[in-house]
Amino acid sequence: MQIFVIMMFIAVAFIVQTGLGYLQIKHFSKAYTELRKIGKVAIGKRPGKIRAGTIVLFAVSQSGKILQAKKIQGVTVMAKVRDLQGFTGKNIKTLNENDLEACNKLLKQAILEAVSNYKIIMSGGQIPEKNSLFKRVMNQADRLVSIKKHN
């Protein structure tokens, strides 16, 4: 009987997590759509392993002027899209570390990634895809096997 209760608890927790994740994606999509209506959108993200994950969105004009900025930052799926103050009117091409003094470390990294992504796309490049955790583990295992074969 106890195992059944534990299994039910896990199932309910999974369903709640899925529902809240869906709502967060819905809010992100709504914010992205709103920003997309006023300009190009530069996105930067820094997933938090233990700390709060961060996503930034900048609506940018043709000249690179930031028209509006938003962020999602939090540990859980309860994190909401909020306005990101202090960036409207600045040019995304010239943002640097000095402009980010009031930001925490993950927010800085996400903003710098958005700037980098913007520059890559505007120069005609393509943003490299990052490997998933599973892919990184598999690559590390392959390296270890190949090192042992060569020894």
C-alpha positions, 0 to 999 in steps of 0.5 A: 500500500505504501508503494502505491501512495509513493507512486501516486505522489510521484505521478501527481508531482510529475503532472503538476511539474508538466502543467507548470512548465507548459504555463512557463513556455506559454508566458515565454511565447507570449513575451517573445511574440510581443517583442517580435512585433516591435523588432528583431529579438535577441535571446540569451540564456544561462541555465542554472544547474543549482542556482536560478536559470536566466533567459533574456529577450531584447527587442532590437531595431534595425540599427541595433537600438534596444527597444524593450528588454525582458527576462525570466530568472528563477529556480522553478517553473514559477519564474515569470517574464519580467521587464529588464530595466536599464537597457532600453535605448542602448545599442546591443552592438556596443553593450559590454561588461561595464553596462552590466555592473548592476546585474548578477553573474547569470544575468550578465552571462545571458545578456552577453550571450544575447549580444553574441547571438545577435552579432553572429546572426546579423553577420550572416552566421549561424549560432552553434548548437550546444550539446546536451548533458547526455551528449557531453557525458557520451563524448567524455566516455568516448574520450576516456575509451580512446585514451585507454586504447592508445595507452 
